[in-house]
Amino acid sequence: MTERRVTFTREQIAAYAEASGDINPIHLDDEFARSVGLPGVIAHGMLQMGILATVAAKEAGGPERLRRLSVRFAGMVAPGDTVTFTASRGVGARLELAAENQKGEAVLTKSTADIS
């Protein structure tokens, strides 16, 4: 099994927003995020998925072995949250993936990767 723990920061979320071009204010502005019903800024789902993909690639033996990655975004990640990303061998050519916050709540579900 491959595991990686990440504590998300405002700086990391802002850097991802700039790099990805996804500058939606729910990721950058607490006041705006609260105005739309969120507790404050939240991390991008694709940032989380990207981290999970690196964990999956390591478990698979290299990124060239990944054929398909699938996740369902299930929970919000706020600055200060620590998420544990894991990948383990499943049945056949499949990896079972998971991402849980420090409370043990899944933030990504139905997560798998097909490998060659």
MARKOLLO-329842 format. One record per residue (C-alpha): residue in one letter; y, x, z; chain; residue number from 1. Coordinates in steps of 0.001 Angstrom, whole numbers. Layout:
residues N
   residuo         v         u         w   cadena   num
         a         Y         X         Z        A   NUM
...
This chain:
residues 116
   residuo         v         u         w   cadena   num
         m         0         0         0        A     1
         t      3521      1145      -782        A     2
         e      6379       100      1470        A     3
         r     10146       608      1536        A     4
         r     12679      -646      4093        A     5
         v     16275     -1171      3034        A     6
         t     19204     -2158      5232        A     7
         f     21723     -3768      2902        A     8
         t     25385     -2803      3177        A     9
         r     28578     -4257      1760        A    10
         e     29140      -987       -97        A    11
         q     25692     -1157     -1725        A    12
         i     26231     -4787     -2753        A    13
         a     29693     -3987     -4178        A    14
         a     28333      -951     -6056        A    15
         y     25573     -3101     -7565        A    16
         a     28153     -5742     -8559        A    17
         e     30175     -3107    -10390        A    18
         a     27180     -1440    -12029        A    19
         s     25605     -4724    -13151        A    20
         g     28801     -6504    -14123        A    21
         d     27866     -9394    -11811        A    22
         i     31121     -9699     -9914        A    23
         n     30565    -13253     -8702        A    24
         p     32746    -13536     -5580        A    25
         i     29803    -14773     -3462        A    26
         h     28739    -11117     -3462        A    27
         l     32168     -9646     -2730        A    28
         d     34433    -12059      -833        A    29
         d     33440    -13524      2553        A    30
         e     36095    -16221      2453        A    31
         f     35024    -17408     -1002        A    32
         a     31339    -17273       -55        A    33
         r     32000    -19415      3029        A    34
         s     34040    -21871       919        A    35
         v     30908    -22619     -1135        A    36
         g     28663    -23081      1897        A    37
         l     27275    -19586      2379        A    38
         p     27463    -17704      5688        A    39
         g     29402    -14889      3979        A    40
         v     28687    -12473      1150        A    41
         i     25064    -12159        66        A    42
         a     23160     -9531     -1869        A    43
         h     22307    -10108     -5522        A    44
         g     18807    -11411     -6120        A    45
         m     18436     -8956     -8983        A    46
         l     19313     -6071     -6639        A    47
         q     16419     -7125     -4430        A    48
         m     14125     -7546     -7420        A    49
         g     15086     -4091     -8702        A    50
         i     14168     -2494     -5381        A    51
         l     10864     -4375     -5373        A    52
         a     10221     -3137     -8935        A    53
         t     10582       491     -7788        A    54
         v      8067      -150     -5005        A    55
         a      5687     -1795     -7501        A    56
         a      6064      1116     -9924        A    57
         k      5166      3608     -7217        A    58
         e      2074      1616     -6198        A    59
         a      1058      1249     -9865        A    60
         g      1209      5003    -10454        A    61
         g      4407      5029    -12506        A    62
         p      6865      2631    -14126        A    63
         e      5111      2904    -17489        A    64
         r      2156      1044    -15942        A    65
         l      4184     -2088    -15148        A    66
         r      3657     -4814    -17725        A    67
         r      5185     -7852    -16022        A    68
         l      7023     -8523    -12778        A    69
         s      7521    -11995    -11365        A    70
         v      9366    -13130     -8230        A    71
         r     10891    -16255     -6784        A    72
         f     14151    -15881     -4881        A    73
         a     13484    -17606     -1571        A    74
         g     16102    -16505       942        A    75
         m     19536    -15000      1296        A    76
         v     20102    -11368      2223        A    77
         a     23358    -10556      3991        A    78
         p     24927     -7201      4780        A    79
         g     23133     -5759      7804        A    80
         d     19797     -7388      6962        A    81
         t     16824     -5059      6730        A    82
         v     14258     -6036      4125        A    83
         t     10779     -4566      3905        A    84
         f      9470     -4451       335        A    85
         t      5703     -3974      -130        A    86
         a      3253     -3649     -2992        A    87
         s      -521     -3595     -2674        A    88
         r     -3479     -3837     -5001        A    89
         g     -4529     -7361     -5817        A    90
         v     -7379     -8660     -7934        A    91
         g     -7932     -6941    -11263        A    92
         a     -4826     -5489    -12862        A    93
         r     -2433     -7178    -10471        A    94
         l      -248     -6061     -7598        A    95
         e       667     -8369     -4755        A    96
         l      4326     -7936     -3815        A    97
         a      6344     -9090      -825        A    98
         a      9838     -8840       632        A    99
         e     10573     -9916      4213        A   100
         n     13702     -9636      6305        A   101
         q     13847     -8317      9865        A   102
         k     12987    -11803     11187        A   103
         g      9727    -11877      9213        A   104
         e     11126    -14414      6739        A   105
         a     10234    -14060      3068        A   106
         v     13268    -13434       869        A   107
         l     11171    -13096     -2306        A   108
         t      8000    -15160     -2775        A   109
         k      5325    -15711     -5418        A   110
         s      5851    -12038     -6253        A   111
         t      3350    -10229     -8452        A   112
         a      3194     -7459    -11007        A   113
         d       703     -7045    -13831        A   114
         i      -225     -3427    -14494        A   115
         s     -2195     -1517    -17084        A   116
